[in-house]
Amino acid sequence: SELGPFARRLLRRASGVNTEQSQRSLLAEAWSSLAFQAQGLAAHLKPIEVYSILRALAKSGELARYSSCGDVLMSRLAHLSSSAEERSWLRPRKVVSLWVSMDRVDMIDALKDAPTYFERELVF
């Protein structure tokens, strides 16, 4: 899937965009499309793609708007973390990076599986 790389490119583009209305509406459309596709394809996404999408949505401030997508993606991560093979795809620094990005926009407690996932992954 190309959703992970797309999310990273979109975040870079959103960070450098001036505040023209036409640019804002194009970005809003792109975030909406990303969230819609990610939610529908969540079961088929690799953990690193889920990470990239969640982190981009959080860092852009769009995660609150697309919290249903966030719930689905966090659920995917939570269920994958029990598998050693899948778990190894997300290194601890990536988990911490995701936690920081989500914490900055106060979305840890807003997504149903997030507190449990981070508690399990970040406790040594």
C-alpha positions in Angstrom: 0.0 0.0 0.0 1.1 3.5 -0.7 -0.9 5.1 2.1 2.0 5.3 4.5 4.4 7.2 2.1 1.4 9.3 1.0 0.7 10.3 4.6 4.4 11.3 5.1 4.4 13.4 1.9 1.1 15.0 2.8 2.4 16.0 6.2 5.5 17.6 4.7 3.4 19.5 2.1 1.0 20.6 4.8 3.8 21.9 7.0 5.0 24.2 4.2 1.8 25.5 2.8 0.7 29.1 3.2 -2.8 29.8 4.4 -4.5 30.4 1.0 -8.0 29.1 1.0 -7.5 27.0 -2.1 -4.5 25.3 -0.6 -6.4 24.6 2.7 -9.3 23.1 0.9 -7.0 20.8 -1.2 -5.2 19.7 1.9 -8.5 19.1 3.7 -9.6 16.9 0.8 -6.4 15.0 0.8 -6.6 14.3 4.6 -10.2 13.2 4.2 -9.3 10.8 1.4 -6.3 9.4 3.3 -8.5 8.8 6.4 -11.3 7.2 4.4 -8.9 4.8 2.6 -6.9 4.0 5.7 -10.0 3.2 7.6 -11.2 0.9 4.8 -7.9 -0.8 4.3 -6.8 -1.0 7.9 -6.9 -4.8 8.1 -4.5 -5.0 5.1 -2.0 -2.3 6.3 1.4 -3.2 7.7 2.3 -1.9 11.2 4.7 0.7 9.7 2.0 2.0 7.4 -0.4 2.3 10.3 2.2 4.1 12.3 2.9 6.5 9.4 -0.7 7.4 8.9 -1.5 7.8 12.6 1.6 9.9 13.2 0.9 12.2 10.2 -2.8 12.7 11.2 -1.7 13.5 14.7 1.2 15.9 13.7 -1.1 17.7 11.3 -3.8 18.2 13.9 -6.3 16.2 11.8 -6.6 13.2 14.1 -9.4 14.7 16.1 -11.4 15.3 13.0 -10.9 11.7 11.8 -11.1 9.9 15.2 -13.0 7.0 13.8 -10.1 6.3 11.4 -7.8 6.7 14.4 -9.8 4.1 16.4 -9.6 1.6 13.6 -5.9 2.1 13.1 -5.1 1.9 16.8 -7.2 -1.2 17.0 -5.1 -2.7 14.2 -1.9 -1.9 16.1 -3.2 -3.2 19.4 -4.2 -6.5 17.8 -0.9 -6.9 16.0 1.3 -6.2 19.0 0.5 -9.7 20.3 2.3 -11.3 17.3 6.1 -11.3 17.7 6.7 -11.1 14.0 4.4 -8.2 13.4 5.5 -6.5 16.6 9.1 -6.3 15.4 8.1 -4.0 12.6 7.6 -1.2 15.0 10.7 -0.4 16.9 10.4 1.2 20.3 11.5 4.6 19.0 8.6 4.5 16.5 6.2 3.7 19.3 7.5 6.6 21.4 7.3 8.9 18.4 3.7 8.0 17.8 2.9 8.4 21.5 4.5 11.9 21.6 2.7 13.0 18.4 -0.7 11.8 19.7 0.0 13.2 23.2 0.7 16.6 21.8 -2.8 16.8 20.4 -4.5 15.1 23.4 -5.6 12.0 21.4 -4.2 9.2 23.6 -7.3 9.0 25.8 -9.7 9.8 22.9 -8.9 6.6 20.9 -10.3 3.5 22.6 -7.3 1.2 22.2 -4.6 3.8 22.5 -4.1 3.8 26.3 -3.9 0.1 26.5 -1.6 -0.2 23.5 0.9 2.4 24.8 0.8 1.0 28.3 1.7 -2.4 27.0 4.3 -1.2 24.5 6.1 1.4 26.7 6.3 -0.4 30.0 9.7 -2.1 30.4 
